[in-house]
Amino acid sequence: MEVITPTNARKNLYGLIKHVVSDSQPIEIANIKDEDSVVMISKSDWNSLQETLYLQNAGVLDRIKHFEDEESEDLGEIDWDTL
């Protein structure tokens, strides 16, 4: 992950936003003096992370893994709306 200082981020904020969105690559903005930092990610990447966390917390990912491990289970017969 690319790391830049807040000063450099401020100088080229619009360019950073374009880069993060177009390349789907996060950028860490870190203050060298402190240990404080933030990570800039695109809105679509944020939404994907939130959806993954929701599915994990709801147990859906575990159920999908279970169905993948079951060789006798036909994935076409799974009611995906009730997972």
mmCIF file of the N, C-alpha and C atoms, coordinates in Angstrom:
data_MODEL
# 
_entry.id   MODEL 
# 
loop_
_atom_site.group_PDB 
_atom_site.id 
_atom_site.type_symbol 
_atom_site.label_atom_id 
_atom_site.label_alt_id 
_atom_site.label_comp_id 
_atom_site.label_asym_id 
_atom_site.label_entity_id 
_atom_site.label_seq_id 
_atom_site.pdbx_PDB_ins_code 
_atom_site.Cartn_x 
_atom_site.Cartn_y 
_atom_site.Cartn_z 
_atom_site.occupancy 
_atom_site.B_iso_or_equiv 
_atom_site.pdbx_formal_charge 
_atom_site.auth_seq_id 
_atom_site.auth_comp_id 
_atom_site.auth_asym_id 
_atom_site.auth_atom_id 
_atom_site.pdbx_PDB_model_num 
ATOM 1   N N  . MET A 1 1  ? 0.852   -1.155  0.000   1.00 0.00 ? 1  MET A N  1 
ATOM 2   C CA . MET A 1 1  ? 0.000   0.000   0.000   1.00 0.00 ? 1  MET A CA 1 
ATOM 3   C C  . MET A 1 1  ? 0.908   1.230   0.000   1.00 0.00 ? 1  MET A C  1 
ATOM 4   N N  . GLU A 1 2  ? 0.560   2.153   -0.833  1.00 0.00 ? 2  GLU A N  1 
ATOM 5   C CA . GLU A 1 2  ? 1.302   3.407   -0.909  1.00 0.00 ? 2  GLU A CA 1 
ATOM 6   C C  . GLU A 1 2  ? 1.038   4.232   0.348   1.00 0.00 ? 2  GLU A C  1 
ATOM 7   N N  . VAL A 1 3  ? 2.085   4.866   0.874   1.00 0.00 ? 3  VAL A N  1 
ATOM 8   C CA . VAL A 1 3  ? 1.971   5.703   2.066   1.00 0.00 ? 3  VAL A CA 1 
ATOM 9   C C  . VAL A 1 3  ? 2.436   7.104   1.709   1.00 0.00 ? 3  VAL A C  1 
ATOM 10  N N  . ILE A 1 4  ? 1.618   8.098   2.065   1.00 0.00 ? 4  ILE A N  1 
ATOM 11  C CA . ILE A 1 4  ? 1.996   9.495   1.819   1.00 0.00 ? 4  ILE A CA 1 
ATOM 12  C C  . ILE A 1 4  ? 1.734   10.313  3.083   1.00 0.00 ? 4  ILE A C  1 
ATOM 13  N N  . THR A 1 5  ? 2.321   11.482  3.132   1.00 0.00 ? 5  THR A N  1 
ATOM 14  C CA . THR A 1 5  ? 2.133   12.368  4.273   1.00 0.00 ? 5  THR A CA 1 
ATOM 15  C C  . THR A 1 5  ? 0.859   13.185  4.082   1.00 0.00 ? 5  THR A C  1 
ATOM 16  N N  . PRO A 1 6  ? 0.301   13.702  5.166   1.00 0.00 ? 6  PRO A N  1 
ATOM 17  C CA . PRO A 1 6  ? -0.871  14.561  5.041   1.00 0.00 ? 6  PRO A CA 1 
ATOM 18  C C  . PRO A 1 6  ? -0.603  15.796  4.174   1.00 0.00 ? 6  PRO A C  1 
ATOM 19  N N  . THR A 1 7  ? 0.595   16.337  4.258   1.00 0.00 ? 7  THR A N  1 
ATOM 20  C CA . THR A 1 7  ? 0.936   17.508  3.446   1.00 0.00 ? 7  THR A CA 1 
ATOM 21  C C  . THR A 1 7  ? 0.841   17.178  1.961   1.00 0.00 ? 7  THR A C  1 
ATOM 22  N N  . ASN A 1 8  ? 1.412   16.044  1.568   1.00 0.00 ? 8  ASN A N  1 
ATOM 23  C CA . ASN A 1 8  ? 1.341   15.641  0.160   1.00 0.00 ? 8  ASN A CA 1 
ATOM 24  C C  . ASN A 1 8  ? -0.087  15.283  -0.252  1.00 0.00 ? 8  ASN A C  1 
ATOM 25  N N  . ALA A 1 9  ? -0.833  14.716  0.650   1.00 0.00 ? 9  ALA A N  1 
ATOM 26  C CA . ALA A 1 9  ? -2.235  14.388  0.354   1.00 0.00 ? 9  ALA A CA 1 
ATOM 27  C C  . ALA A 1 9  ? -3.030  15.667  0.123   1.00 0.00 ? 9  ALA A C  1 
ATOM 28  N N  . ARG A 1 10 ? -2.793  16.654  0.943   1.00 0.00 ? 10 ARG A N  1 
ATOM 29  C CA . ARG A 1 10 ? -3.495  17.925  0.818   1.00 0.00 ? 10 ARG A CA 1 
ATOM 30  C C  . ARG A 1 10 ? -3.154  18.612  -0.511  1.00 0.00 ? 10 ARG A C  1 
ATOM 31  N N  . LYS A 1 11 ? -1.907  18.515  -0.923  1.00 0.00 ? 11 LYS A N  1 
ATOM 32  C CA . LYS A 1 11 ? -1.465  19.158  -2.174  1.00 0.00 ? 11 LYS A CA 1 
ATOM 33  C C  . LYS A 1 11 ? -2.143  18.566  -3.396  1.00 0.00 ? 11 LYS A C  1 
ATOM 34  N N  . ASN A 1 12 ? -2.447  17.278  -3.350  1.00 0.00 ? 12 ASN A N  1 
ATOM 35  C CA . ASN A 1 12 ? -2.983  16.610  -4.534  1.00 0.00 ? 12 ASN A CA 1 
ATOM 36  C C  . ASN A 1 12 ? -4.205  15.755  -4.190  1.00 0.00 ? 12 ASN A C  1 
ATOM 37  N N  . LEU A 1 13 ? -5.125  16.292  -3.417  1.00 0.00 ? 13 LEU A N  1 
ATOM 38  C CA . LEU A 1 13 ? -6.279  15.518  -2.973  1.00 0.00 ? 13 LEU A CA 1 
ATOM 39  C C  . LEU A 1 13 ? -7.099  14.994  -4.144  1.00 0.00 ? 13 LEU A C  1 
ATOM 40  N N  . TYR A 1 14 ? -7.396  15.839  -5.110  1.00 0.00 ? 14 TYR A N  1 
ATOM 41  C CA . TYR A 1 14 ? -8.203  15.396  -6.250  1.00 0.00 ? 14 TYR A CA 1 
ATOM 42  C C  . TYR A 1 14 ? -7.503  14.269  -7.005  1.00 0.00 ? 14 TYR A C  1 
ATOM 43  N N  . GLY A 1 15 ? -6.211  14.380  -7.226  1.00 0.00 ? 15 GLY A N  1 
ATOM 44  C CA . GLY A 1 15 ? -5.452  13.326  -7.909  1.00 0.00 ? 15 GLY A CA 1 
ATOM 45  C C  . GLY A 1 15 ? -5.455  12.021  -7.128  1.00 0.00 ? 15 GLY A C  1 
ATOM 46  N N  . LEU A 1 16 ? -5.344  12.118  -5.803  1.00 0.00 ? 16 LEU A N  1 
ATOM 47  C CA . LEU A 1 16 ? -5.390  10.921  -4.961  1.00 0.00 ? 16 LEU A CA 1 
ATOM 48  C C  . LEU A 1 16 ? -6.735  10.220  -5.069  1.00 0.00 ? 16 LEU A C  1 
ATOM 49  N N  . ILE A 1 17 ? -7.791  11.016  -5.022  1.00 0.00 ? 17 ILE A N  1 
ATOM 50  C CA . ILE A 1 17 ? -9.128  10.442  -5.134  1.00 0.00 ? 17 ILE A CA 1 
ATOM 51  C C  . ILE A 1 17 ? -9.277  9.717   -6.457  1.00 0.00 ? 17 ILE A C  1 
ATOM 52  N N  . LYS A 1 18 ? -8.860  10.347  -7.551  1.00 0.00 ? 18 LYS A N  1 
ATOM 53  C CA . LYS A 1 18 ? -8.935  9.696   -8.870  1.00 0.00 ? 18 LYS A CA 1 
ATOM 54  C C  . LYS A 1 18 ? -8.136  8.399   -8.889  1.00 0.00 ? 18 LYS A C  1 
ATOM 55  N N  . HIS A 1 19 ? -6.936  8.421   -8.317  1.00 0.00 ? 19 HIS A N  1 
ATOM 56  C CA . HIS A 1 19 ? -6.071  7.240   -8.299  1.00 0.00 ? 19 HIS A CA 1 
ATOM 57  C C  . HIS A 1 19 ? -6.705  6.100   -7.501  1.00 0.00 ? 19 HIS A C  1 
ATOM 58  N N  . VAL A 1 20 ? -7.212  6.410   -6.327  1.00 0.00 ? 20 VAL A N  1 
ATOM 59  C CA . VAL A 1 20 ? -7.821  5.387   -5.463  1.00 0.00 ? 20 VAL A CA 1 
ATOM 60  C C  . VAL A 1 20 ? -9.045  4.772   -6.135  1.00 0.00 ? 20 VAL A C  1 
ATOM 61  N N  . VAL A 1 21 ? -9.867  5.608   -6.759  1.00 0.00 ? 21 VAL A N  1 
ATOM 62  C CA . VAL A 1 21 ? -11.085 5.109   -7.400  1.00 0.00 ? 21 VAL A CA 1 
ATOM 63  C C  . VAL A 1 21 ? -10.760 4.317   -8.664  1.00 0.00 ? 21 VAL A C  1 
ATOM 64  N N  . SER A 1 22 ? -9.881  4.842   -9.512  1.00 0.00 ? 22 SER A N  1 
ATOM 65  C CA . SER A 1 22 ? -9.628  4.177   -10.795 1.00 0.00 ? 22 SER A CA 1 
ATOM 66  C C  . SER A 1 22 ? -8.835  2.883   -10.645 1.00 0.00 ? 22 SER A C  1 
ATOM 67  N N  . ASP A 1 23 ? -7.882  2.852   -9.697  1.00 0.00 ? 23 ASP A N  1 
ATOM 68  C CA . ASP A 1 23 ? -7.039  1.665   -9.538  1.00 0.00 ? 23 ASP A CA 1 
ATOM 69  C C  . ASP A 1 23 ? -7.523  0.730   -8.439  1.00 0.00 ? 23 ASP A C  1 
ATOM 70  N N  . SER A 1 24 ? -8.527  1.158   -7.694  1.00 0.00 ? 24 SER A N  1 
ATOM 71  C CA . SER A 1 24 ? -9.045  0.369   -6.574  1.00 0.00 ? 24 SER A CA 1 
ATOM 72  C C  . SER A 1 24 ? -7.912  -0.017  -5.627  1.00 0.00 ? 24 SER A C  1 
ATOM 73  N N  . GLN A 1 25 ? -6.991  0.919   -5.421  1.00 0.00 ? 25 GLN A N  1 
ATOM 74  C CA . GLN A 1 25 ? -5.859  0.710   -4.523  1.00 0.00 ? 25 GLN A CA 1 
ATOM 75  C C  . GLN A 1 25 ? -5.942  1.699   -3.372  1.00 0.00 ? 25 GLN A C  1 
ATOM 76  N N  . PRO A 1 26 ? -5.937  1.208   -2.131  1.00 0.00 ? 26 PRO A N  1 
ATOM 77  C CA . PRO A 1 26 ? -5.981  2.123   -0.993  1.00 0.00 ? 26 PRO A CA 1 
ATOM 78  C C  . PRO A 1 26 ? -4.662  2.876   -0.842  1.00 0.00 ? 26 PRO A C  1 
ATOM 79  N N  . ILE A 1 27 ? -4.736  4.028   -0.203  1.00 0.00 ? 27 ILE A N  1 
ATOM 80  C CA . ILE A 1 27 ? -3.548  4.819   0.104   1.00 0.00 ? 27 ILE A CA 1 
ATOM 81  C C  . ILE A 1 27 ? -3.585  5.143   1.593   1.00 0.00 ? 27 ILE A C  1 
ATOM 82  N N  . GLU A 1 28 ? -2.468  4.934   2.259   1.00 0.00 ? 28 GLU A N  1 
ATOM 83  C CA . GLU A 1 28 ? -2.370  5.296   3.670   1.00 0.00 ? 28 GLU A CA 1 
ATOM 84  C C  . GLU A 1 28 ? -1.822  6.708   3.766   1.00 0.00 ? 28 GLU A C  1 
ATOM 85  N N  . ILE A 1 29 ? -2.491  7.523   4.545   1.00 0.00 ? 29 ILE A N  1 
ATOM 86  C CA . ILE A 1 29 ? -2.028  8.878   4.811   1.00 0.00 ? 29 ILE A CA 1 
ATOM 87  C C  . ILE A 1 29 ? -1.528  8.871   6.243   1.00 0.00 ? 29 ILE A C  1 
ATOM 88  N N  . ALA A 1 30 ? -0.202  8.981   6.402   1.00 0.00 ? 30 ALA A N  1 
ATOM 89  C CA . ALA A 1 30 ? 0.413   8.799   7.714   1.00 0.00 ? 30 ALA A CA 1 
ATOM 90  C C  . ALA A 1 30 ? 1.269   9.999   8.072   1.00 0.00 ? 30 ALA A C  1 
ATOM 91  N N  . ASN A 1 31 ? 1.109   10.443  9.299   1.00 0.00 ? 31 ASN A N  1 
ATOM 92  C CA . ASN A 1 31 ? 1.936   11.507  9.829   1.00 0.00 ? 31 ASN A CA 1 
ATOM 93  C C  . ASN A 1 31 ? 3.200   10.877  10.391  1.00 0.00 ? 31 ASN A C  1 
ATOM 94  N N  . ILE A 1 32 ? 4.348   11.268  9.894   1.00 0.00 ? 32 ILE A N  1 
ATOM 95  C CA . ILE A 1 32 ? 5.608   10.639  10.288  1.00 0.00 ? 32 ILE A CA 1 
ATOM 96  C C  . ILE A 1 32 ? 5.910   10.883  11.771  1.00 0.00 ? 32 ILE A C  1 
ATOM 97  N N  . LYS A 1 33 ? 5.548   12.039  12.302  1.00 0.00 ? 33 LYS A N  1 
ATOM 98  C CA . LYS A 1 33 ? 5.849   12.371  13.696  1.00 0.00 ? 33 LYS A CA 1 
ATOM 99  C C  . LYS A 1 33 ? 5.018   11.535  14.669  1.00 0.00 ? 33 LYS A C  1 
ATOM 100 N N  . ASP A 1 34 ? 3.787   11.277  14.300  1.00 0.00 ? 34 ASP A N  1 
ATOM 101 C CA . ASP A 1 34 ? 2.874   10.516  15.159  1.00 0.00 ? 34 ASP A CA 1 
ATOM 102 C C  . ASP A 1 34 ? 2.657   9.130   14.562  1.00 0.00 ? 34 ASP A C  1 
ATOM 103 N N  . GLU A 1 35 ? 1.939   8.322   15.294  1.00 0.00 ? 35 GLU A N  1 
ATOM 104 C CA . GLU A 1 35 ? 1.560   7.021   14.763  1.00 0.00 ? 35 GLU A CA 1 
ATOM 105 C C  . GLU A 1 35 ? 0.152   7.055   14.200  1.00 0.00 ? 35 GLU A C  1 
ATOM 106 N N  . ASP A 1 36 ? -0.404  8.261   14.103  1.00 0.00 ? 36 ASP A N  1 
ATOM 107 C CA . ASP A 1 36 ? -1.751  8.406   13.561  1.00 0.00 ? 36 ASP A CA 1 
ATOM 108 C C  . ASP A 1 36 ? -1.729  8.266   12.051  1.00 0.00 ? 36 ASP A C  1 
ATOM 109 N N  . SER A 1 37 ? -2.665  7.521   11.532  1.00 0.00 ? 37 SER A N  1 
ATOM 110 C CA . SER A 1 37 ? -2.777  7.404   10.082  1.00 0.00 ? 37 SER A CA 1 
ATOM 111 C C  . SER A 1 37 ? -4.206  7.033   9.716   1.00 0.00 ? 37 SER A C  1 
ATOM 112 N N  . VAL A 1 38 ? -4.541  7.245   8.476   1.00 0.00 ? 38 VAL A N  1 
ATOM 113 C CA . VAL A 1 38 ? -5.832  6.848   7.931   1.00 0.00 ? 38 VAL A CA 1 
ATOM 114 C C  . VAL A 1 38 ? -5.592  6.146   6.606   1.00 0.00 ? 38 VAL A C  1 
ATOM 115 N N  . VAL A 1 39 ? -6.602  5.417   6.165   1.00 0.00 ? 39 VAL A N  1 
ATOM 116 C CA . VAL A 1 39 ? -6.520  4.752   4.873   1.00 0.00 ? 39 VAL A CA 1 
ATOM 117 C C  . VAL A 1 39 ? -7.660  5.279   4.006   1.00 0.00 ? 39 VAL A C  1 
ATOM 118 N N  . MET A 1 40 ? -7.318  5.707   2.814   1.00 0.00 ? 40 MET A N  1 
ATOM 119 C CA . MET A 1 40 ? -8.314  6.187   1.862   1.00 0.00 ? 40 MET A CA 1 
ATOM 120 C C  . MET A 1 40 ? -8.629  5.043   0.902   1.00 0.00 ? 40 MET A C  1 
ATOM 121 N N  . ILE A 1 41 ? -9.918  4.682   0.840   1.00 0.00 ? 41 ILE A N  1 
ATOM 122 C CA . ILE A 1 41 ? -10.362 3.665   -0.110  1.00 0.00 ? 41 ILE A CA 1 
ATOM 123 C C  . ILE A 1 41 ? -11.558 4.217   -0.875  1.00 0.00 ? 41 ILE A C  1 
ATOM 124 N N  . SER A 1 42 ? -11.844 3.596   -2.008  1.00 0.00 ? 42 SER A N  1 
ATOM 125 C CA . SER A 1 42 ? -12.980 4.038   -2.812  1.00 0.00 ? 42 SER A CA 1 
ATOM 126 C C  . SER A 1 42 ? -14.292 3.651   -2.134  1.00 0.00 ? 42 SER A C  1 
ATOM 127 N N  . LYS A 1 43 ? -15.333 4.357   -2.492  1.00 0.00 ? 43 LYS A N  1 
ATOM 128 C CA . LYS A 1 43 ? -16.667 4.077   -1.949  1.00 0.00 ? 43 LYS A CA 1 
ATOM 129 C C  . LYS A 1 43 ? -17.107 2.660   -2.314  1.00 0.00 ? 43 LYS A C  1 
ATOM 130 N N  . SER A 1 44 ? -16.824 2.224   -3.540  1.00 0.00 ? 44 SER A N  1 
ATOM 131 C CA . SER A 1 44 ? -17.236 0.871   -3.938  1.00 0.00 ? 44 SER A CA 1 
ATOM 132 C C  . SER A 1 44 ? -16.473 -0.189  -3.143  1.00 0.00 ? 44 SER A C  1 
ATOM 133 N N  . ASP A 1 45 ? -15.189 0.051   -2.861  1.00 0.00 ? 45 ASP A N  1 
ATOM 134 C CA . ASP A 1 45 ? -14.434 -0.890  -2.032  1.00 0.00 ? 45 ASP A CA 1 
ATOM 135 C C  . ASP A 1 45 ? -14.975 -0.900  -0.605  1.00 0.00 ? 45 ASP A C  1 
ATOM 136 N N  . TRP A 1 46 ? -15.327 0.273   -0.078  1.00 0.00 ? 46 TRP A N  1 
ATOM 137 C CA . TRP A 1 46 ? -15.920 0.372   1.256   1.00 0.00 ? 46 TRP A CA 1 
ATOM 138 C C  . TRP A 1 46 ? -17.222 -0.422  1.315   1.00 0.00 ? 46 TRP A C  1 
ATOM 139 N N  . ASN A 1 47 ? -18.073 -0.232  0.299   1.00 0.00 ? 47 ASN A N  1 
ATOM 140 C CA . ASN A 1 47 ? -19.344 -0.958  0.272   1.00 0.00 ? 47 ASN A CA 1 
ATOM 141 C C  . ASN A 1 47 ? -19.120 -2.460  0.220   1.00 0.00 ? 47 ASN A C  1 
ATOM 142 N N  . SER A 1 48 ? -18.135 -2.904  -0.554  1.00 0.00 ? 48 SER A N  1 
ATOM 143 C CA . SER A 1 48 ? -17.814 -4.333  -0.640  1.00 0.00 ? 48 SER A CA 1 
ATOM 144 C C  . SER A 1 48 ? -17.368 -4.879  0.709   1.00 0.00 ? 48 SER A C  1 
ATOM 145 N N  . LEU A 1 49 ? -16.528 -4.125  1.400   1.00 0.00 ? 49 LEU A N  1 
ATOM 146 C CA . LEU A 1 49 ? -16.083 -4.547  2.727   1.00 0.00 ? 49 LEU A CA 1 
ATOM 147 C C  . LEU A 1 49 ? -17.252 -4.641  3.700   1.00 0.00 ? 49 LEU A C  1 
ATOM 148 N N  . GLN A 1 50 ? -18.136 -3.662  3.653   1.00 0.00 ? 50 GLN A N  1 
ATOM 149 C CA . GLN A 1 50 ? -19.292 -3.666  4.543   1.00 0.00 ? 50 GLN A CA 1 
ATOM 150 C C  . GLN A 1 50 ? -20.197 -4.861  4.259   1.00 0.00 ? 50 GLN A C  1 
ATOM 151 N N  . GLU A 1 51 ? -20.392 -5.172  2.985   1.00 0.00 ? 51 GLU A N  1 
ATOM 152 C CA . GLU A 1 51 ? -21.227 -6.320  2.626   1.00 0.00 ? 51 GLU A CA 1 
ATOM 153 C C  . GLU A 1 51 ? -20.588 -7.624  3.091   1.00 0.00 ? 51 GLU A C  1 
ATOM 154 N N  . THR A 1 52 ? -19.276 -7.746  2.910   1.00 0.00 ? 52 THR A N  1 
ATOM 155 C CA . THR A 1 52 ? -18.573 -8.948  3.352   1.00 0.00 ? 52 THR A CA 1 
ATOM 156 C C  . THR A 1 52 ? -18.679 -9.111  4.863   1.00 0.00 ? 52 THR A C  1 
ATOM 157 N N  . LEU A 1 53 ? -18.498 -8.018  5.601   1.00 0.00 ? 53 LEU A N  1 
ATOM 158 C CA . LEU A 1 53 ? -18.627 -8.078  7.057   1.00 0.00 ? 53 LEU A CA 1 
ATOM 159 C C  . LEU A 1 53 ? -20.038 -8.474  7.468   1.00 0.00 ? 53 LEU A C  1 
ATOM 160 N N  . TYR A 1 54 ? -21.027 -7.926  6.794   1.00 0.00 ? 54 TYR A N  1 
ATOM 161 C CA . TYR A 1 54 ? -22.419 -8.284  7.102   1.00 0.00 ? 54 TYR A CA 1 
ATOM 162 C C  . TYR A 1 54 ? -22.650 -9.774  6.866   1.00 0.00 ? 54 TYR A C  1 
ATOM 163 N N  . LEU A 1 55 ? -22.202 -10.272 5.718   1.00 0.00 ? 55 LEU A N  1 
ATOM 164 C CA . LEU A 1 55 ? -22.400 -11.688 5.397   1.00 0.00 ? 55 LEU A CA 1 
ATOM 165 C C  . LEU A 1 55 ? -21.673 -12.581 6.393   1.00 0.00 ? 55 LEU A C  1 
ATOM 166 N N  . GLN A 1 56 ? -20.482 -12.169 6.799   1.00 0.00 ? 56 GLN A N  1 
ATOM 167 C CA . GLN A 1 56 ? -19.728 -12.945 7.785   1.00 0.00 ? 56 GLN A CA 1 
ATOM 168 C C  . GLN A 1 56 ? -20.457 -12.954 9.120   1.00 0.00 ? 56 GLN A C  1 
ATOM 169 N N  . ASN A 1 57 ? -20.908 -11.793 9.555   1.00 0.00 ? 57 ASN A N  1 
ATOM 170 C CA . ASN A 1 57 ? -21.602 -11.699 10.844  1.00 0.00 ? 57 ASN A CA 1 
ATOM 171 C C  . ASN A 1 57 ? -22.930 -12.438 10.840  1.00 0.00 ? 57 ASN A C  1 
ATOM 172 N N  . ALA A 1 58 ? -23.582 -12.495 9.693   1.00 0.00 ? 58 ALA A N  1 
ATOM 173 C CA . ALA A 1 58 ? -24.868 -13.189 9.592   1.00 0.00 ? 58 ALA A CA 1 
ATOM 174 C C  . ALA A 1 58 ? -24.689 -14.695 9.421   1.00 0.00 ? 58 ALA A C  1 
ATOM 175 N N  . GLY A 1 59 ? -23.456 -15.162 9.281   1.00 0.00 ? 59 GLY A N  1 
ATOM 176 C CA . GLY A 1 59 ? -23.193 -16.592 9.137   1.00 0.00 ? 59 GLY A CA 1 
ATOM 177 C C  . GLY A 1 59 ? -23.351 -17.112 7.722   1.00 0.00 ? 59 GLY A C  1 
ATOM 178 N N  . VAL A 1 60 ? -23.605 -16.224 6.772   1.00 0.00 ? 60 VAL A N  1 
ATOM 179 C CA . VAL A 1 60 ? -23.836 -16.659 5.396   1.00 0.00 ? 60 VAL A CA 1 
ATOM 180 C C  . VAL A 1 60 ? -22.569 -17.256 4.793   1.00 0.00 ? 60 VAL A C  1 
ATOM 181 N N  . LEU A 1 61 ? -21.421 -16.645 5.043   1.00 0.00 ? 61 LEU A N  1 
ATOM 182 C CA . LEU A 1 61 ? -20.183 -17.166 4.459   1.00 0.00 ? 61 LEU A CA 1 
ATOM 183 C C  . LEU A 1 61 ? -19.857 -18.566 4.979   1.00 0.00 ? 61 LEU A C  1 
ATOM 184 N N  . ASP A 1 62 ? -20.150 -18.814 6.259   1.00 0.00 ? 62 ASP A N  1 
ATOM 185 C CA . ASP A 1 62 ? -19.933 -20.157 6.807   1.00 0.00 ? 62 ASP A CA 1 
ATOM 186 C C  . ASP A 1 62 ? -20.843 -21.186 6.142   1.00 0.00 ? 62 ASP A C  1 
ATOM 187 N N  . ARG A 1 63 ? -22.079 -20.783 5.886   1.00 0.00 ? 63 ARG A N  1 
ATOM 188 C CA . ARG A 1 63 ? -23.020 -21.714 5.238   1.00 0.00 ? 63 ARG A CA 1 
ATOM 189 C C  . ARG A 1 63 ? -22.602 -22.002 3.806   1.00 0.00 ? 63 ARG A C  1 
ATOM 190 N N  . ILE A 1 64 ? -22.123 -20.985 3.101   1.00 0.00 ? 64 ILE A N  1 
ATOM 191 C CA . ILE A 1 64 ? -21.645 -21.194 1.727   1.00 0.00 ? 64 ILE A CA 1 
ATOM 192 C C  . ILE A 1 64 ? -20.448 -22.136 1.742   1.00 0.00 ? 64 ILE A C  1 
ATOM 193 N N  . LYS A 1 65 ? -19.520 -21.924 2.671   1.00 0.00 ? 65 LYS A N  1 
ATOM 194 C CA . LYS A 1 65 ? -18.355 -22.805 2.805   1.00 0.00 ? 65 LYS A CA 1 
ATOM 195 C C  . LYS A 1 65 ? -18.807 -24.235 3.089   1.00 0.00 ? 65 LYS A C  1 
ATOM 196 N N  . HIS A 1 66 ? -19.806 -24.393 3.944   1.00 0.00 ? 66 HIS A N  1 
ATOM 197 C CA . HIS A 1 66 ? -20.340 -25.720 4.250   1.00 0.00 ? 66 HIS A CA 1 
ATOM 198 C C  . HIS A 1 66 ? -20.883 -26.383 2.983   1.00 0.00 ? 66 HIS A C  1 
ATOM 199 N N  . PHE A 1 67 ? -21.650 -25.636 2.184   1.00 0.00 ? 67 PHE A N  1 
ATOM 200 C CA . PHE A 1 67 ? -22.205 -26.188 0.949   1.00 0.00 ? 67 PHE A CA 1 
ATOM 201 C C  . PHE A 1 67 ? -21.103 -26.523 -0.056  1.00 0.00 ? 67 PHE A C  1 
ATOM 202 N N  . GLU A 1 68 ? -20.047 -25.733 -0.078  1.00 0.00 ? 68 GLU A N  1 
ATOM 203 C CA . GLU A 1 68 ? -18.923 -26.024 -0.980  1.00 0.00 ? 68 GLU A CA 1 
ATOM 204 C C  . GLU A 1 68 ? -18.233 -27.320 -0.583  1.00 0.00 ? 68 GLU A C  1 
ATOM 205 N N  . ASP A 1 69 ? -18.127 -27.559 0.730   1.00 0.00 ? 69 ASP A N  1 
ATOM 206 C CA . ASP A 1 69 ? -17.457 -28.759 1.232   1.00 0.00 ? 69 ASP A CA 1 
ATOM 207 C C  . ASP A 1 69 ? -18.296 -30.018 1.064   1.00 0.00 ? 69 ASP A C  1 
ATOM 208 N N  . GLU A 1 70 ? -19.600 -29.876 0.963   1.00 0.00 ? 70 GLU A N  1 
ATOM 209 C CA . GLU A 1 70 ? -20.491 -31.016 0.794   1.00 0.00 ? 70 GLU A CA 1 
ATOM 210 C C  . GLU A 1 70 ? -20.503 -31.430 -0.669  1.00 0.00 ? 70 GLU A C  1 
ATOM 211 N N  . GLU A 1 71 ? -19.851 -32.531 -0.977  1.00 0.00 ? 71 GLU A N  1 
ATOM 212 C CA . GLU A 1 71 ? -19.768 -32.977 -2.365  1.00 0.00 ? 71 GLU A CA 1 
ATOM 213 C C  . GLU A 1 71 ? -21.110 -33.461 -2.895  1.00 0.00 ? 71 GLU A C  1 
ATOM 214 N N  . SER A 1 72 ? -21.976 -33.910 -2.008  1.00 0.00 ? 72 SER A N  1 
ATOM 215 C CA . SER A 1 72 ? -23.261 -34.431 -2.462  1.00 0.00 ? 72 SER A CA 1 
ATOM 216 C C  . SER A 1 72 ? -24.284 -33.328 -2.699  1.00 0.00 ? 72 SER A C  1 
ATOM 217 N N  . GLU A 1 73 ? -24.014 -32.143 -2.188  1.00 0.00 ? 73 GLU A N  1 
ATOM 218 C CA . GLU A 1 73 ? -24.956 -31.028 -2.303  1.00 0.00 ? 73 GLU A CA 1 
ATOM 219 C C  . GLU A 1 73 ? -24.828 -30.379 -3.684  1.00 0.00 ? 73 GLU A C  1 
ATOM 220 N N  . ASP A 1 74 ? -25.944 -30.219 -4.347  1.00 0.00 ? 74 ASP A N  1 
ATOM 221 C CA . ASP A 1 74 ? -25.970 -29.516 -5.626  1.00 0.00 ? 74 ASP A CA 1 
ATOM 222 C C  . ASP A 1 74 ? -26.180 -28.032 -5.345  1.00 0.00 ? 74 ASP A C  1 
ATOM 223 N N  . LEU A 1 75 ? -25.197 -27.206 -5.658  1.00 0.00 ? 75 LEU A N  1 
ATOM 224 C CA . LEU A 1 75 ? -25.284 -25.777 -5.366  1.00 0.00 ? 75 LEU A CA 1 
ATOM 225 C C  . LEU A 1 75 ? -26.455 -25.118 -6.076  1.00 0.00 ? 75 LEU A C  1 
ATOM 226 N N  . GLY A 1 76 ? -26.930 -25.717 -7.157  1.00 0.00 ? 76 GLY A N  1 
ATOM 227 C CA . GLY A 1 76 ? -28.076 -25.164 -7.860  1.00 0.00 ? 76 GLY A CA 1 
ATOM 228 C C  . GLY A 1 76 ? -29.376 -25.295 -7.082  1.00 0.00 ? 76 GLY A C  1 
ATOM 229 N N  . GLU A 1 77 ? -29.393 -26.189 -6.102  1.00 0.00 ? 77 GLU A N  1 
ATOM 230 C CA . GLU A 1 77 ? -30.599 -26.407 -5.315  1.00 0.00 ? 77 GLU A CA 1 
ATOM 231 C C  . GLU A 1 77 ? -30.656 -25.566 -4.044  1.00 0.00 ? 77 GLU A C  1 
ATOM 232 N N  . ILE A 1 78 ? -29.633 -24.754 -3.806  1.00 0.00 ? 78 ILE A N  1 
ATOM 233 C CA . ILE A 1 78 ? -29.606 -23.923 -2.606  1.00 0.00 ? 78 ILE A CA 1 
ATOM 234 C C  . ILE A 1 78 ? -30.548 -22.744 -2.789  1.00 0.00 ? 78 ILE A C  1 
ATOM 235 N N  . ASP A 1 79 ? -31.357 -22.492 -1.769  1.00 0.00 ? 79 ASP A N  1 
ATOM 236 C CA . ASP A 1 79 ? -32.220 -21.301 -1.774  1.00 0.00 ? 79 ASP A CA 1 
ATOM 237 C C  . ASP A 1 79 ? -31.393 -20.127 -1.261  1.00 0.00 ? 79 ASP A C  1 
ATOM 238 N N  . TRP A 1 80 ? -30.772 -19.387 -2.185  1.00 0.00 ? 80 TRP A N  1 
ATOM 239 C CA . TRP A 1 80 ? -29.842 -18.320 -1.826  1.00 0.00 ? 80 TRP A CA 1 
ATOM 240 C C  . TRP A 1 80 ? -30.549 -17.184 -1.075  1.00 0.00 ? 80 TRP A C  1 
ATOM 241 N N  . ASP A 1 81 ? -31.841 -17.042 -1.225  1.00 0.00 ? 81 ASP A N  1 
ATOM 242 C CA . ASP A 1 81 ? -32.552 -15.967 -0.534  1.00 0.00 ? 81 ASP A CA 1 
ATOM 243 C C  . ASP A 1 81 ? -32.725 -16.249 0.950   1.00 0.00 ? 81 ASP A C  1 
ATOM 244 N N  . THR A 1 82 ? -32.619 -17.512 1.352   1.00 0.00 ? 82 THR A N  1 
ATOM 245 C CA . THR A 1 82 ? -32.808 -17.836 2.760   1.00 0.00 ? 82 THR A CA 1 
ATOM 246 C C  . THR A 1 82 ? -31.492 -18.077 3.497   1.00 0.00 ? 82 THR A C  1 
ATOM 247 N N  . LEU A 1 83 ? -30.369 -17.922 2.834   1.00 0.00 ? 83 LEU A N  1 
ATOM 248 C CA . LEU A 1 83 ? -29.089 -18.099 3.526   1.00 0.00 ? 83 LEU A CA 1 
ATOM 249 C C  . LEU A 1 83 ? -28.977 -17.023 4.557   1.00 0.00 ? 83 LEU A C  1 
# 
